[in-house]
Amino acid sequence: MRQDKPHISENDPRWQAILARDPAADREFVYAVRTTGVYCRPSSTSRLPRIDNVEFFDTPAQAEAAGYRPSKRRAADQTLMAEQHRAQVTRACQLIESAESVPSLNQLAEQLNMSPFHFHRVFKTITGVTPKAYASAHRASKVRNQLQHASTITDALYEAGFNSNSRFYESSNARLGMTPGAYRDGGANMAIRFAIGQCSLGAILVAQSERGICAILLGDDPQALLHDLQDKFPKADLLGGDAAFETLVARVVGLIEVPGIGLDLPLDLRGTAFQERVWQALRTIPAGTTASYAEIAQRIGSPKAVRAVAQACAANALAVAIPCHRVVRSDGNLSGYRWGVERKRQLLERERR
């Protein structure tokens, strides 16, 4: 390594970032220490070096090309940073949920002392959705609850934080899968096509709304699956699928037989903001692997919500498309599954072949 590096000024912003252990600078550069031969991120908790022993590089690759090696504290620093990010995202979710009106990206980032770009990236990495999408899902879940108890639809919308009916109605189909009136009436005047068939795991029911597939149910009794769908949409028009719909069902059955292939079809997710965060996290688990309920809780920034994660998995009505079968106990053993533990075992075995 070269020893004749230029002197670094005490006023250099990079040196000031090291003194402040500023995590916001971690994406900007790394610093190397000539006397130890290692390099670190600006936020590293390692002992601060003397300024005349420091050398800056734009990337870790450049530092390694110059002969430096990563600090042994780097992994610990990254773990600490991940914990900080989860705490910040948890705080952001609380701010969104408690606000009377949806806070802007800039307002949330400012509250957390992060740049808007960095905050947006961290939030989506941990939750699987953007802050705006999370806020929309949360407000939609409030509307769902209010529609069941408010005396009028207008009262429900105002209680959920919407300042005007028009703002909600413009996107009500995307938020609820139907108009507020239809949702309140149990899906009245909404058409849902469905078909019941057989696959290697038993009976299967596939249902589709205008938005996408809204149910993939598995079981032993076809009639029980139909009752389950009727309970979910008690006043919707349930229509038997035609020949074109049978083709869609065949694609879903193919997913059951080979769950690793994925399903490239639009899904109509209907859950609370928390449930949708969990379901998005489940979709990031690669086929052939598993994650524990505790790990999923960590990924969505709610490490103490392990039981709530399990409840969200149990509420999933889209078997295999939302792969809750890939979630196991912390000891690796299989736990409960809405469609039976044996089906869960078979799905996991197929993915590992």
Secondary structure, DSSP 8 states (H G I E B T S, - for coil): ---------TT-HHHHHHHHT-GGGTTT-EEEETTTTEEE-TT--S----GGGEEEESSHHHHHHTT-EE-TTHHHHHHHHHHHHHHHHHHHHHHHHH-SS---HHHHHHHTT--HHHHHHHHHHHHSS-HHHHHHHHHHHHHHHHHHH-SSHHHHHHHTT-S-HHHHHTTHHHHHSS-HHHHHTTSTT-EEEEEEEEETTEEEEEEE-SSSEEEEEEES-HHHHHHHHHHHSTTSEEEE--HHHHHHHHHHHHHHHSGGG---S-B-----HHHHHHHHHHTTS-TT--EEHHHHHHHTT-TT-HHHHHHHHHH--BBTTB-GGGEE-TTS-----TT-HHHHHHHHHHHH-
